[in-house]
Amino acid sequence: MHQLLTVGSVAALHRYPVKSMMGEELNAARIGPKGLEGDRAFAIADAETGKIASAKNPSKWPNLFDFRATYAGLVGAGPLPAARITFPDGTAVNTAAPDIEARLSAVLEKPVRFLRAAPTSGTLEEYWPDIEGLARRDEVTDEAMPAETFFDVGIIHILTTATLARLSAEYPPGRFEPRRFRPNLIIRTPPELGDFPERDWNYLYTNAGRGSGVG
């Protein structure tokens, strides 16, 4: 029988209809094999290279975080509804609009395609900053994405209040706003779990078959 470990409570729940844009806060969501229903369902791609636009390459896509996407209808009652993308200047476009690619290209100042379905295999460009300890430094690499998704690696991003508090303590002048990390779930953890508790959860999941589990 698995031992159940209480890790805290859900402090906030978020979904991001368009990859690498800001999203929407939710009261509830259904979770399936591809994460939160409707999460990262759409994406922008470079029209010339076909690579998925990602905020992980800020020199090429410097203002994606200034865009926000929210669903225009109810998610979970059939096919996904269209989303509403709000541009940095406050104007907006519906993802079903016939001129969406032209409008996005004009704002982003480069030709782009708007993808309503993930390809069988996709790649994005990731910039590795010049920081000691990284496997790569000050270079851009092509990174494969999980098949038929617009996720970078994992399908659900969890962030804890303990991690945010520790980052703020380590660098008081900084602003560690949760939205910059674009998590799906923000977990409010009890003090006894300590700093950066996420590091231990993967181990517990991996060893669940030997009597441990997370719930």
N, C-alpha and C positions, 0 to 999 in steps of 0.2 A: 504494500500500500504506500502511495506517495505521501511524503510529508509536505504539507502546504505551508508556504512562506508568505506572510502578509508583507507586501512591499510598500503599501501606502494607499492613497486614494487619488482618483483622477481630478486634477485641478483644472484642466482645460483640454478641450478636444478640437482638433483642427483638420480641415480638408483643403486641398489645393487642386482645384479643377484643371489648371494649366501648369505644367511643369515649370519650376523656377520663377513663378509669379507668386505674389502674396495670395492668400486664400480667404477662407471663411471659418469662423468659430461656430461650433455645433453644440447642441444639447444632447444629441444622441447620434449614433451611426452604426450601420451594420458592417461587420468585418468578415471578409471571405478570403479565398486563396490569393487574391491580389490586393490585400490590405483593406482599407476603408473604402466602401463602395463610392465610386466617383472620384477617388483620389488620383491625381496625375493621369487623368483620362485623356487629356489633350496635350499637345506640345507644339513648339515652333521648331522648324528646321531651317538650316542654311540652304537656300535654294541652289547654291553652286556646289556645295560639298555633300549635301544630304545629312550632315551631322546634326544631332539634336542640340538646340540652343540650351545652354546651361549657365547658371550664375557662377559655376565653378571655374569659368574662364572669363573673369571680369574685364579683361582688356578687350575682348571681342563683344561681350554682352554686358556693358557696364551698368545698365539701368533696368534690368529685368525685375528687380525688387520694387521698382516704382510702379509696376503694373499690378492690378488686383483682379482676380477672377472669382465670381460667385455664380452658382447655378440659378438660372432664371425660373426653374420649376422644381417640383418635388423629386428628390432622388429616391428610388426604390419602388416606384409605381410603374415599372415597365422600362423601356429604353431610356438611357440617360437623356435628360433635357439639354438644351443648349445652355451655354454659360454666357455671362455678361462680363466682358473685359473692360475695365476702367483704365484709361491711359493716364500717364503722369499729369497731364493738364486738366484732368477731370472729365474729359469727353469719354464716350464709351461706344463699344460695338458688340453686337451679338455674334456668337461664334457660328451661327447659321447664316449670317449675312454674306451675300455673294461677293462683296468687295473686301472681305476681312483680310485677305493676304495683301492687297494693295495698301490698306490702311495701316496694317502692322509694318509693312516694309517702309512706308513713309516715315513713321515714328522712329523705327529702329535704324533708319538710314542705310539699309542694305536689303536686298531681295530675300524674302523668306517664304516658306510654305507653312500652312497651318495644317497640322495632322490631327485627324479625328479618331485614328486608330493606330496602335503601336505596331511597328514592323516586326517581322519574325526575329530579326537581329538589328540592333541599333547601336550607334556609338555616339559618345559625346567627348568634348575636349575639356580636359581638366588642367588648371594651372597649379603647379607645385611651388609655393613661395620659397624664398631662399632662407630656410630655417634649419638650423643644425638638428640632425637626428632624422630627417626625412629621407626616404629611400631615393627620392629625386629632389633636386633643388633648382629653382628658377628655370623651369622648363614646362612646356605644355605637352601632354600625352593624350593619345586616343584611348578611351576606356570603354569596354563593352558593357552593355546594359543587359539585365535579365531578359530573356526571350519574351516577346510580346508584351512588354511593359515600358513605361517611361521612368522607371526608378533607376537611381544610380547603382544601388547595391541591394539593400533590404527593402521590404515592402511596407514596413511600419517603422516610423522613427519615434523613439521614446526619449524624453529628456526629463530629468528630475529637478526638483527645486533645490536639492542638496548640491547638485552640480552647478547650478546658476549661482548659488550663494558662495560656493568655494571660488568660482572664477572671479566674482566681484571682490572677494577678500584678497585674492592674489594680485588683482590689479584694480585698486579702488578708482582710478580716474576713468576706467573703461565703462561702457554701457553694454551690458550683456542682456539685451532684450530677447525674450524667447522667440519672437517672430523672425529674428535674423537667422535662427537655426532651423526654422520651418518644421517643427516637430508635429507629429500627429497627436501624441498624448504627452501632456505634462503631468508627471506624477509627483504628488506631495508626499515625501518620504519621512518616516519618523527619525529622530536624531540617532537612534541606536544603529541605523544602517550606515552611518558615517558618510564620508565624502565619496563622490563618484560611484555610487552603488551599482550603476549600470554595468561596470566592469565585471561584477560577480554574477550577474544574471545569466549571461551566456553560458558560463560554466555549469550553473544549476540546470539549465535547459538541456545541455549536452549530456549531463549525467542523470537525467530524469529516470532513465530505465534502471538505475541502481538505487532508487529510493528517495530521490530529491525531486522537487518540482517548484514551480513558481506560479502563484495565482493571485 
